[in-house]
Amino acid sequence: MFFEGYSKGILRTGIFMIKVETKPYGSIEVDERQKIFFPYGILGFESLKDYVLLDARQQPFYWLQSLDVVEIAFVLINPRIFRPDYRLEVEKEELKEIGIESEEDILDFAIVTIPENSSDMTANLQGPIIINKKTRVGRQSISLNPEWRVRHKILDELASVRQETC
């Protein structure tokens, strides 16, 4: 079954490619292995279940692009880039629901909000995006650690990390 927003793939050198309409890049082809299924959707977008994970042109960011609604795409970041002390702390049952059996299965991100003044961009560490690398099933969870908030100022925290390492 193919959804609006992408079309049947093309087999190239043993890799199944799918054509995806994206918010940041327009129409592109991506490896089918970049597809992520969110059985519960993402908070506020529960009806959207199918996404692709894309490298952003500006590192260290990624895009999580909905396959159902082109206009829905989230900027993601690995939270350890600006918070080396970050630990994923969520209900074990939530990890089991997406088939996570060990830490090696986990890929986790924070959703980034970029306001008009991009130096004020923030990351949501309270609601991490968790992906099972093996099965490519994901979910958004709520952190059990009250230290992690919805708005961590990325550039301020990066500056703090740099000062600590000097």
C-alpha positions in Angstrom: 0.0 0.0 0.0 1.4 3.4 -1.0 0.3 6.6 0.6 -0.3 10.1 -0.9 3.0 11.9 -0.9 5.2 9.1 -2.2 5.1 6.7 -5.0 6.3 3.2 -5.9 10.0 2.7 -5.6 12.7 1.9 -8.1 15.2 -0.9 -7.6 18.7 0.5 -8.0 21.7 -1.6 -7.3 19.8 -3.8 -4.9 18.3 -0.9 -2.9 14.6 -0.1 -3.0 14.1 3.6 -3.5 10.9 5.5 -2.9 10.0 8.9 -4.3 9.0 11.3 -1.4 7.5 14.8 -1.5 9.3 16.7 1.2 8.8 20.1 2.9 12.6 21.0 2.8 13.7 19.5 -0.5 10.7 19.0 -2.7 10.5 15.7 -4.6 13.4 13.3 -3.8 14.2 9.6 -3.8 15.2 8.0 -0.6 16.1 4.5 0.5 13.1 2.6 1.7 15.1 1.8 4.9 14.6 5.4 5.9 10.9 4.8 6.4 9.8 4.9 10.1 6.4 3.8 11.3 4.9 5.5 14.4 2.0 3.4 15.6 0.8 6.1 17.9 1.8 9.1 15.7 3.6 12.0 17.3 2.1 14.2 20.0 -0.4 16.5 18.3 -0.1 14.5 15.0 -1.5 11.2 16.2 -3.2 10.4 12.9 0.1 10.6 10.9 2.0 7.3 11.3 4.4 7.1 8.3 7.6 9.2 8.1 11.0 9.1 6.6 14.2 10.1 8.4 16.4 12.4 6.3 19.8 13.9 6.8 19.5 17.7 6.8 21.8 19.7 4.6 22.9 21.5 7.7 24.5 19.1 10.2 23.9 18.1 13.0 20.2 18.2 12.2 17.8 15.7 10.6 14.3 15.9 9.2 11.5 13.6 10.1 9.2 14.0 7.1 5.5 12.8 7.1 4.7 10.7 4.2 1.0 11.6 4.5 1.2 15.4 4.7 4.0 17.1 2.9 3.8 20.2 5.1 4.5 18.2 8.3 8.2 17.8 8.9 10.1 18.0 12.2 13.7 19.1 12.6 15.5 16.7 14.9 18.9 16.6 16.7 20.8 14.1 18.8 20.5 15.6 22.3 24.0 14.5 23.3 25.5 17.0 20.9 24.5 19.9 23.2 23.8 17.9 26.4 26.5 15.2 26.8 24.9 14.3 30.1 21.5 13.5 28.5 20.1 10.0 29.3 17.0 8.6 27.8 14.7 7.8 30.7 11.2 6.6 29.7 8.9 3.8 30.7 10.3 0.4 29.8 6.9 -0.7 28.6 7.0 2.1 26.0 10.3 0.7 24.7 8.9 -2.8 24.6 5.9 -1.5 22.6 8.2 -0.7 19.7 10.3 -3.8 20.0 13.3 -2.4 21.8 15.2 -5.3 23.4 18.6 -3.6 24.2 20.2 -0.2 24.1 21.8 -1.1 20.8 18.4 -1.0 19.2 17.7 2.7 20.2 18.1 5.8 18.1 16.8 8.8 19.9 16.3 12.5 19.0 14.9 15.7 20.3 12.5 17.8 18.2 13.9 21.2 17.5 11.9 24.5 17.3 13.5 27.2 15.2 11.9 30.6 15.8 12.4 33.7 13.5 15.6 34.4 15.4 17.4 31.1 14.9 19.9 31.8 17.7 16.9 31.1 20.0 16.3 27.6 18.7 15.3 25.1 21.4 15.1 21.3 21.7 12.4 19.3 23.4 14.2 16.8 25.8 11.0 16.1 27.7 9.4 14.4 24.6 12.1 12.4 22.9 11.6 10.7 19.6 12.7 7.1 19.9 13.3 4.7 17.0 14.0 1.0 16.9 16.9 0.8 14.5 16.2 -2.8 13.6 12.5 -2.6 12.9 12.2 1.1 12.0 9.3 1.6 14.4 9.2 4.7 16.5 7.3 6.6 19.1 7.4 9.8 21.0 7.6 9.3 24.8 7.6 11.5 27.8 10.8 11.6 29.9 10.7 10.4 33.5 13.5 12.8 34.4 12.1 16.2 35.5 15.4 17.9 34.5 14.6 17.5 30.8 12.3 20.3 29.7 10.4 21.2 26.5 12.6 24.1 25.7 16.4 23.7 26.0 18.2 26.5 24.3 20.6 24.6 22.0 23.2 27.4 21.4 23.3 28.4 25.1 23.9 24.8 26.2 26.5 24.2 23.4 28.4 27.3 24.7 28.2 25.8 28.3 29.6 22.5 27.0 32.5 24.3 25.2 33.4 26.3 28.4 33.4 23.1 30.5 35.8 21.4 28.1 38.3 24.4 28.0 
